């Protein structure tokens, strides 16, 4: 199963798709699984498909050996003339985000590695933050070490921060946070907590993130399928 580790030097690509109807989400998942189950691209390591929970959509967490390998995939006739048109037909937005892992944290109960697997029962949340030139590293630090207080939040399992390297269909510098929670109820309770009930560390951290980011959005997901090279 795929693992998230800042020691890994491969490229992580988060392909995020939104749509406006649950039946289109089902079709997105079908198309993604077809690609994942037949993938044999040079430099491809693994793909893990996520189904949207709070809003219709999907996420594909993909690991590549290098950016050069990924660009060969993008340059191929199949991607340009079949894969991309199919997804454009059934989505309301597409973002193909190339990134590198820069920070991971886990609750002590979660062991030594952050694992992504359909065999786990994680409630997964993916947040995308945009930021101005020159402030990306500062934002990443606040989203990573600056959120160490998350370990004390009920239901928290892990969070990992990715530095955006380049993207298709998203302009400017960005960062991504991939977090795992014990349940939707735990995450919703955390996200909707009244300001008066938040810890001082959390209030300071959120204020700093708000001052640095130029925009953000999120969705929650359930991991439903994964496959790696050689499987």
C-alpha positions as CSV (number, residue, x, y, z in Angstrom):
1,X,0.0,0.0,0.0
2,X,1.2,3.6,-0.6
3,X,2.9,5.4,2.2
4,X,3.5,9.1,2.7
5,X,7.0,9.9,3.9
6,X,9.1,13.1,3.7
7,X,12.1,10.8,3.1
8,X,10.7,9.6,-0.2
9,X,12.1,11.5,-3.2
10,X,9.5,10.6,-5.7
11,X,6.9,13.0,-7.2
12,X,3.4,13.1,-5.8
13,X,0.6,14.1,-8.1
14,X,-2.9,14.9,-6.7
15,X,-5.5,14.9,-9.5
16,X,-8.6,16.5,-8.1
17,X,-11.9,16.5,-9.9
18,X,-15.2,18.0,-9.0
19,X,-18.6,17.3,-10.5
20,X,-22.2,18.4,-9.9
21,X,-24.0,15.1,-9.6
22,X,-23.4,11.8,-7.7
23,X,-23.9,9.7,-10.8
24,X,-21.1,11.6,-12.5
25,X,-18.9,10.8,-9.5
26,X,-19.7,7.2,-10.1
27,X,-18.6,7.6,-13.8
28,X,-15.4,9.4,-12.7
29,X,-14.6,6.5,-10.4
30,X,-15.2,4.0,-13.2
31,X,-12.9,5.9,-15.6
32,X,-10.2,6.3,-13.0
33,X,-10.3,2.6,-12.1
34,X,-9.9,1.6,-15.7
35,X,-6.7,3.7,-16.0
36,X,-5.3,2.6,-12.6
37,X,-6.0,-1.1,-13.3
38,X,-4.2,-1.0,-16.7
39,X,-1.4,1.5,-15.8
40,X,2.1,0.4,-17.0
41,X,3.7,3.8,-17.6
42,X,7.4,4.3,-17.3
43,X,8.2,5.8,-13.9
44,X,4.7,5.2,-12.5
45,X,4.8,3.9,-8.9
46,X,1.2,3.8,-7.6
47,X,-2.3,5.3,-7.8
48,X,-4.9,5.5,-5.1
49,X,-8.5,6.5,-6.0
50,X,-10.6,8.5,-3.5
51,X,-14.4,9.1,-3.7
52,X,-15.8,12.5,-2.6
53,X,-17.9,12.6,0.6
54,X,-18.9,16.1,1.4
55,X,-19.1,17.1,-2.3
56,X,-19.3,15.0,-5.5
57,X,-15.9,14.5,-6.9
58,X,-12.8,12.3,-6.9
59,X,-9.1,12.5,-6.0
60,X,-6.3,10.3,-7.4
61,X,-3.1,10.2,-5.3
62,X,-0.4,9.2,-7.7
63,X,3.3,8.5,-7.0
64,X,5.8,8.9,-9.9
65,X,9.6,8.4,-10.1
66,X,10.1,11.8,-11.6
67,X,8.5,14.8,-13.3
68,X,10.1,13.7,-16.6
69,X,8.2,10.4,-16.4
70,X,4.9,12.3,-15.8
71,X,5.5,14.7,-18.6
72,X,5.9,11.8,-21.0
73,X,2.5,10.5,-19.9
74,X,1.0,14.0,-20.5
75,X,2.5,14.2,-23.9
76,X,1.1,10.9,-25.0
77,X,-1.8,10.7,-27.5
78,X,-4.0,8.6,-25.2
79,X,-3.8,11.2,-22.4
80,X,-4.4,14.2,-24.8
81,X,-7.1,12.8,-27.0
82,X,-8.9,10.3,-24.8
83,X,-8.2,10.6,-21.1
84,X,-8.4,14.4,-20.7
85,X,-11.5,14.8,-22.9
86,X,-13.4,12.1,-21.0
87,X,-12.7,13.8,-17.7
88,X,-13.5,17.3,-19.0
89,X,-16.9,16.0,-20.2
90,X,-18.0,14.9,-16.8
91,X,-16.4,17.3,-14.4
92,X,-16.9,20.9,-13.3
93,X,-13.2,21.4,-12.5
94,X,-9.9,19.6,-12.9
95,X,-6.7,20.3,-11.1
96,X,-3.5,18.2,-11.7
97,X,-1.2,19.1,-8.9
98,X,2.5,18.1,-8.9
99,X,4.1,18.3,-5.5
100,X,6.7,17.0,-3.1
101,X,6.1,15.8,0.5
102,X,7.7,18.1,3.0
103,X,6.1,17.3,6.3
104,X,4.2,14.5,8.0
105,X,2.8,14.1,11.5
106,X,0.8,11.2,13.1
107,X,-1.0,10.7,16.3
108,X,1.1,8.3,18.4
109,X,-1.5,5.6,18.0
110,X,-0.9,5.5,14.2
111,X,2.6,4.0,14.3
112,X,5.7,5.0,12.3
113,X,4.2,5.5,8.8
114,X,1.3,7.2,7.2
115,X,-0.5,4.6,5.1
116,X,-3.1,5.2,2.4
117,X,-5.4,2.1,1.9
118,X,-9.0,1.1,1.2
119,X,-8.5,-1.4,4.0
120,X,-8.4,1.5,6.5
121,X,-11.5,3.4,7.6
122,X,-10.0,6.9,7.5
123,X,-12.1,9.9,6.8
124,X,-9.7,11.7,4.5
125,X,-9.6,15.5,3.9
126,X,-7.7,17.2,1.2
127,X,-7.2,21.0,1.4
128,X,-5.6,23.1,-1.3
129,X,-4.1,26.5,-0.4
130,X,-2.9,29.2,-2.8
131,X,-0.3,31.7,-1.8
132,X,1.6,34.7,-3.2
133,X,5.1,34.3,-4.6
134,X,7.7,34.4,-1.8
135,X,5.4,33.1,1.0
136,X,4.9,29.5,0.0
137,X,7.5,28.1,2.4
138,X,6.2,30.2,5.3
139,X,2.7,28.9,4.7
140,X,3.9,25.3,4.5
141,X,5.7,25.7,7.8
142,X,2.5,27.0,9.4
143,X,0.5,24.1,7.9
144,X,3.0,21.6,9.1
145,X,4.9,22.3,12.3
146,X,2.5,25.1,13.1
147,X,-0.3,22.6,13.4
148,X,1.4,20.3,15.9
149,X,-1.5,21.0,18.2
150,X,-3.7,18.7,16.0
151,X,-2.3,15.7,17.9
152,X,-4.5,16.7,20.8
153,X,-7.7,16.9,18.8
154,X,-10.1,14.0,19.2
155,X,-10.2,11.8,16.1
156,X,-7.1,13.1,14.5
157,X,-4.9,10.5,12.9
158,X,-2.4,12.2,10.7
159,X,-1.7,15.2,8.4
160,X,0.8,15.6,5.6
161,X,1.9,18.8,3.8
162,X,2.9,18.9,0.2
163,X,4.7,21.7,-1.5
164,X,3.3,22.6,-4.9
165,X,5.9,22.4,-7.7
166,X,3.8,22.9,-10.8
167,X,0.2,22.4,-11.8
168,X,-2.3,22.2,-14.7
169,X,-5.5,24.2,-14.2
170,X,-4.3,26.0,-11.1
171,X,-2.3,29.3,-11.2
172,X,0.5,30.3,-8.9
173,X,2.2,28.8,-5.8
174,X,0.2,26.3,-3.7
175,X,0.3,23.8,-0.9
176,X,-1.8,20.8,-0.1
177,X,-2.7,19.2,3.2
178,X,-3.8,15.6,3.3
179,X,-5.2,14.6,6.6
180,X,-6.8,11.4,8.1
181,X,-9.5,11.3,10.8
182,X,-11.2,8.6,12.7
183,X,-14.7,9.7,11.4
184,X,-16.6,12.4,9.6
185,X,-18.1,13.4,13.0
186,X,-14.7,14.0,14.5
187,X,-13.6,16.1,11.6
188,X,-16.8,18.1,11.5
189,X,-16.6,18.8,15.2
190,X,-13.1,20.0,14.8
191,X,-13.8,22.2,11.7
192,X,-17.0,23.7,13.2
193,X,-15.6,24.3,16.7
194,X,-16.6,27.8,18.0
195,X,-13.7,30.3,18.2
196,X,-14.3,30.7,21.9
197,X,-13.6,27.0,22.4
198,X,-10.4,26.8,20.4
199,X,-7.0,26.6,22.0
200,X,-4.7,29.6,21.9
201,X,-2.2,27.7,19.7
202,X,-5.0,26.9,17.2
203,X,-6.2,30.5,17.1
204,X,-2.7,31.8,16.4
205,X,-2.0,29.2,13.8
206,X,-5.3,29.8,11.9
207,X,-4.8,33.5,12.0
208,X,-1.3,33.1,10.5
209,X,-2.6,30.8,7.7
210,X,-5.4,33.2,6.9
211,X,-2.9,36.1,6.6
212,X,-0.7,34.1,4.2
213,X,-3.1,32.3,1.9
214,X,-4.8,33.9,-1.0
215,X,-7.4,31.2,-1.3
216,X,-8.4,27.7,-0.1
217,X,-10.9,24.9,-0.6
218,X,-11.4,21.4,0.6
219,X,-13.3,18.2,0.3
220,X,-13.5,14.9,2.3
221,X,-12.9,11.5,0.7
222,X,-13.0,7.8,1.3
223,X,-10.2,5.7,-0.2
224,X,-11.7,3.1,-2.4
225,X,-9.0,1.6,-4.7
226,X,-5.3,1.4,-5.0
227,X,-2.7,-0.4,-7.2
228,X,1.0,-0.2,-7.6
229,X,3.5,-1.0,-10.3
230,X,4.0,-4.8,-10.5
231,X,0.6,-5.6,-9.1
